[in-house]
């Protein structure tokens, strides 16, 4: 009956060989379904080897191979499985180091010392072999022979030595990974500092003669790629630009979506009060956008494609529009709702399943009360 415990031991040998073959001997595909399948097979073979070897060690306890521990078989089982789990954890880094060195992902003597690589190889190959060999001896050897003190000490000494080697490799790799993470963090911080310094230098070089879209690079992405202090300074200088409204009017009348987006974004963000002089240009920009969106609808073959195109291309600029309309009403007493209505109608009819067909009417409805109140509060013309 005890020889049946050879079955998990044979399974451990086979799965262990498969793990070594997949990681060290075969050419594995790196991409696609084949690469995913190879990675899964490698992972499962390693897991099965550890589990089946653990089952074989259970057989060793069950057949009295660890009765010398004098803690009863239940206690011996707990000790053996705990030590097996510890050894599995200790061997993870040696496995990774050996495979990385084999695949030239790390360079022995450069990325990691050559001695650590060789210690990792000893632990990677030696520990499973000694454990499997000792388990096979405990299961199959005659009782009188397997209890020999010399062989037991030799096996346990080898396991202990290999476990210590695995621990040394684990500690060395932890130190290397920590140093690598620190170096990467330092490099990222230096890169961020250099990028922010370049932004500050670039902003300082701008003048009121530079076009708005060149300034906009320092306004558009605060919190992501533009430093907050650069963003604040760009906003301050743009708001004080002597020709701001004239430049905004030029951008609004350009019929170019990018320049219209720049102008709308600046009207939305800058600390200034747009005047009634911008009304005509605002109406022209809304009409130009409506015409462009209407033409775009004819170029897309399906409603799904139209909706996706509208959202991807125009969502950002359409989200700004209700805020601009409200600001023009509050600051200049200009009601642009009649100019937005045709644009809104085109979007609802030509792009009914787009997000814009939902949020634009909703946002316009939300600001309607504020616009009415702002217009009502303005002094009446004599």
C-alpha positions in Angstrom: 0.0 0.0 0.0 2.8 2.4 0.8 4.1 2.2 -2.7 1.1 4.0 -4.0 2.7 7.2 -2.6 5.1 6.9 -5.5 2.3 8.1 -7.7 2.4 11.7 -6.5 6.2 11.5 -6.4 6.4 10.4 -10.0 3.9 13.3 -10.8 6.3 15.7 -9.0 9.2 14.4 -11.1 7.3 14.8 -14.4 5.8 18.2 -13.6 9.2 19.4 -12.3 10.8 18.3 -15.6 8.1 20.1 -17.5 8.8 23.2 -15.6 12.5 23.1 -16.3 11.9 22.2 -19.9 9.4 25.1 -20.4 11.6 27.7 -18.7 15.1 26.6 -19.6 15.1 24.4 -22.7 12.2 25.2 -25.0 11.7 28.3 -27.2 8.5 29.8 -25.9 6.3 32.1 -27.9 6.1 35.5 -26.3 2.9 37.0 -27.8 -0.7 36.2 -28.5 -2.6 33.1 -27.4 0.4 30.8 -27.8 2.5 33.0 -25.4 -0.4 33.0 -22.9 -0.7 29.3 -23.1 3.0 28.7 -22.6 3.0 31.0 -19.6 0.0 29.2 -18.1 1.6 25.8 -18.7 4.8 26.9 -17.0 3.0 28.3 -14.0 0.8 25.1 -13.6 3.8 22.8 -14.0 5.5 24.6 -11.1 2.4 24.6 -9.0 1.8 20.9 -9.6 5.4 20.0 -8.8 5.1 21.7 -5.4 1.7 20.2 -4.6 2.6 16.7 -5.7 5.9 16.8 -3.8 3.9 17.9 -0.8 1.5 15.0 -1.3 4.5 12.6 -1.5 5.9 14.0 1.8 2.5 13.3 3.4 3.0 9.7 2.2 6.4 9.7 3.9 4.8 10.8 7.2 2.0 8.3 6.8 4.4 5.4 6.3 6.5 6.4 9.4 9.3 8.1 7.6 9.3 11.0 10.1 8.5 9.0 13.3 11.9 10.0 14.6 10.5 13.5 15.3 8.7 11.9 18.3 5.7 14.4 18.1 3.2 11.9 16.7 2.3 11.6 13.1 -0.1 14.6 13.2 2.6 16.8 14.7 5.1 15.4 12.2 2.7 16.1 9.3 2.3 19.7 10.5 6.1 20.2 10.8 6.9 18.6 7.4 4.2 20.5 5.5 5.3 23.8 7.2 8.9 23.2 6.2 7.9 22.3 2.7 5.9 25.5 2.3 8.9 27.5 3.7 11.2 25.8 1.2 8.8 26.5 -1.7 8.8 30.2 -0.7 12.5 30.3 -0.3 13.1 28.8 -3.8 11.0 31.4 -5.7 13.8 34.0 -6.0 16.4 31.4 -7.0 14.1 30.2 -9.7 13.5 33.7 -11.0 17.2 34.5 -10.9 18.2 31.3 -12.7 15.6 31.8 -15.4 16.4 35.5 -15.9 20.1 34.7 -16.2 19.4 31.9 -18.7 17.2 34.1 -20.8 19.7 37.0 -20.5 17.2 39.3 -18.8 20.0 39.9 -16.3 23.7 39.9 -16.9 25.7 37.9 -14.3 28.5 40.0 -13.0 26.8 43.2 -14.0 23.1 43.2 -13.0 23.8 40.6 -10.3 27.0 39.0 -9.0 28.1 35.8 -10.6 28.2 34.0 -7.2 24.6 34.8 -6.6 23.6 33.3 -10.0 25.5 30.1 -9.2 24.0 29.9 -5.8 20.6 30.4 -7.3 21.3 27.6 -9.8 22.4 25.3 -6.9 19.1 26.0 -5.0 16.9 25.8 -8.1 18.1 22.4 -9.2 19.5 20.9 -6.0 16.6 21.5 -3.5 13.9 19.7 -5.5 16.2 16.9 -6.5 17.2 16.3 -2.8 13.7 16.5 -1.6 12.4 14.1 -4.3 15.3 11.7 -3.7 14.8 11.7 0.1 11.0 11.3 -0.3 11.5 8.4 -2.7 13.9 6.8 -0.2 11.5 7.1 2.7 8.7 5.6 0.7 10.5 2.7 -0.9 13.4 1.7 1.3 13.1 -1.1 3.8 12.2 0.2 7.3 15.5 -0.9 8.8 17.5 0.9 6.1 15.6 4.1 5.9 16.0 4.9 9.6 19.8 5.1 9.3 21.1 8.1 11.1 23.9 8.9 8.6 21.6 9.0 5.6 19.0 11.1 7.5 21.6 13.6 8.6 23.1 13.8 5.1 19.7 14.4 3.5 18.5 16.9 6.1 21.9 18.6 6.1 21.8 19.0 2.3 18.2 20.3 2.5 19.2 22.8 5.2 22.3 23.9 3.3 20.3 24.4 0.1 17.6 26.3 2.1 20.2 28.6 3.5 21.6 29.2 0.0 18.0 29.9 -1.2 17.6 32.4 1.7 20.9 34.1 0.7 19.8 34.4 -2.9 16.4 35.8 -1.7 18.1 38.4 0.5 20.5 39.4 -2.3 17.7 39.7 -4.8 15.5 41.7 -2.4 18.4 44.1 -2.0 18.9 44.3 -5.7 15.2 45.0 -6.4 15.2 47.6 -3.7 18.2 49.3 -5.2 16.7 49.1 -8.6 13.4 50.6 -7.4 15.3 53.4 -5.7 17.3 54.1 -8.9 14.1 54.1 -11.0 12.4 56.5 -8.6 15.4 58.8 -8.6 15.5 58.7 -12.4 11.8 59.5 -12.6 12.1 62.4 -10.2 15.0 63.8 -12.2 13.0 63.4 -15.4 10.0 65.2 -13.9 12.2 68.0 -12.6 13.8 68.4 -16.0 10.4 68.4 -17.7 9.0 71.1 -15.3 12.2 73.2 -15.7 11.7 73.0 -19.4 8.1 74.1 -19.0 9.1 77.1 -16.9 11.7 78.1 -19.4 9.4 77.7 -22.3 6.6 79.7 -20.6 9.1 82.5 -19.6 10.1 82.7 -23.3 6.6 83.4 -24.5 5.4 86.9 -25.2 2.1 88.6 -25.9 3.0 88.4 -29.6 2.9 84.6 -29.6 -0.4 83.0 -30.8 -3.0 81.7 -28.3 -2.6 78.0 -29.3 1.1 78.2 -28.4 0.2 79.5 -24.9 -2.5 76.8 -24.7 0.1 74.1 -24.3 0.8 75.4 -20.8 -2.9 75.6 -19.9 -4.5 72.4 -21.2 -3.1 69.6 -19.1 -2.7 70.8 -15.5 -2.1 67.9 -13.0 -1.1 65.5 -15.8 1.9 66.9 -17.7 1.9 70.6 -16.9 3.1 71.6 -13.4 0.5 73.5 -11.3 2.6 76.6 -10.9 3.2 76.7 -14.7 -0.5 76.5 -15.3 -1.3 79.2 -12.8 1.3 81.6 -14.2 0.1 80.9 -17.8 -3.5 81.7 -16.8 -2.4 84.9 -15.0 -0.3 86.2 -18.0 -3.0 85.3 -20.5 -5.7 87.1 -18.5 -3.5 90.2 -18.5 -2.8 90.0 -22.3 -3.6 93.4 -23.8 -5.0 91.9 -27.0 -6.8 89.0 -25.4 -10.4 89.6 -26.7 -9.2 90.5 -30.2 -7.1 87.3 -30.3 -10.0 85.3 -29.0 -12.2 86.8 -31.7 -9.7 85.8 -34.3 -9.6 82.2 -33.1 -13.4 82.0 -32.9 -13.8 83.3 -36.4 -11.2 80.9 -37.8 -13.6 78.0 -38.4 -10.8 75.7 -37.3 -11.9 73.3 -34.6 -8.6 73.3 -32.8 -8.5 77.1 -32.5 -12.2 77.3 -31.5 -11.4 74.7 -28.7 -8.5 76.9 -27.6 -10.6 80.0 -27.5 -13.5 78.3 -25.7 -11.2 76.8 -23.1 -9.5 80.1 -22.4 -12.8 81.9 -22.0 -13.8 79.1 -19.6 -10.6 79.2 -17.6 -9.2 82.7 -17.6 -10.0 85.2 -14.9 -11.4 87.9 -17.1 -14.9 89.2 -18.0 -15.7 88.5 -21.7 -17.6 91.5 -23.2 -20.5 91.8 -25.6 -17.9 92.4 -28.4 -17.3 88.6 -28.5 -21.0 87.8 -29.2 -20.6 87.7 -33.0 -17.5 85.7 -32.9 -19.0 83.2 -30.4 -22.1 82.8 -32.7 -19.8 82.2 -35.7 -17.8 79.6 -33.8 -20.9 77.7 -32.7 -22.3 77.8 -36.3 -18.9 76.6 -37.7 -18.9 73.7 -35.3 -22.5 72.8 -36.1 -21.7 72.8 -39.8 -18.6 70.6 -39.3 -20.6 68.1 -37.2 -23.4 67.9 -39.7 -20.9 67.2 -42.5 -19.2 64.5 -40.4 -22.4 62.6 -40.0 -22.6 62.0 -43.7 -19.1 60.5 -43.8 -19.8 57.7 -41.3 -21.6 54.6 -42.6 -23.4 53.5 -39.5 -25.0 55.2 -36.5 -22.7 53.4 -34.1 -19.6 54.7 -36.0 -21.1 58.2 -36.1 -21.8 58.2 -32.4 -18.3 56.9 -31.6 -16.7 59.5 -33.9 -18.7 62.4 -32.4 -17.8 61.4 -28.8 -14.1 60.8 -29.5 -13.7 64.0 -31.6 -16.1 66.5 -30.1 -16.9 65.5 -26.5 -14.3 67.7 -24.9 -15.3 70.9 -26.8 -19.0 70.2 -26.4 -18.6 69.8 -22.6 -17.1 73.4 -22.5 -19.9 75.0 -24.5 -22.6 75.2 -21.8 -20.2 76.9 -19.4 -19.2 79.4 -22.1 -22.8 80.2 -22.8 -23.5 80.8 -19.1 -20.4 82.9 -18.7 -21.3 85.1 -21.7 -24.8 85.7 -20.2 -23.5 86.5 -16.7 -20.5 88.7 -17.9 -21.9 90.3 -21.1 -25.6 89.9 -20.9 -25.5 87.8 -24.1 -27.9 84.9 -24.6 -26.4 82.3 -26.9 -29.0 79.6 -26.4 -30.6 80.3 -29.8 -27.2 79.8 -31.4 -26.7 76.5 -29.6 -30.2 75.2 -30.5 -29.3 74.2 -34.2 -26.1 72.5 -33.0 -28.0 70.6 -30.4 -30.7 69.6 -32.9 -28.1 68.2 -35.3 -26.4 66.1 -32.6 -29.7 64.7 -31.3 -31.0 63.8 -34.7 -27.8 62.6 -36.5 -26.0 61.1 -33.4 -28.9 59.9 -31.2 -26.9 57.2 -29.4 -23.9 59.3 -28.6 -23.1 60.6 -25.2 -23.3 64.1 -26.5 -26.9 63.7 -27.4 -27.6 63.1 -23.8 -25.2 65.5 -21.9 -25.5 68.6 -24.1 -29.3 69.0 -23.8 -29.0 68.2 -20.1 -26.3 70.7 -19.4 -28.0 73.4 -21.4 -31.2 72.8 -19.5 -29.3 73.0 -16.2 -27.9 76.4 -17.0 -31.1 77.9 -18.4 -32.3 79.2 -15.1 -28.9 80.8 -14.3 -29.0 82.5 -17.7 -32.5 83.8 -17.2 -31.6 85.2 -13.8 -28.4 86.8 -15.1 -30.3 88.5 -17.9 -33.1 89.6 -15.7 -30.6 91.2 -13.2 -28.9 93.4 -15.8 -30.0 97.0 -16.0 -32.5 97.7 -18.7 -31.4 99.8 -21.6 -33.0 103.3 -21.6 
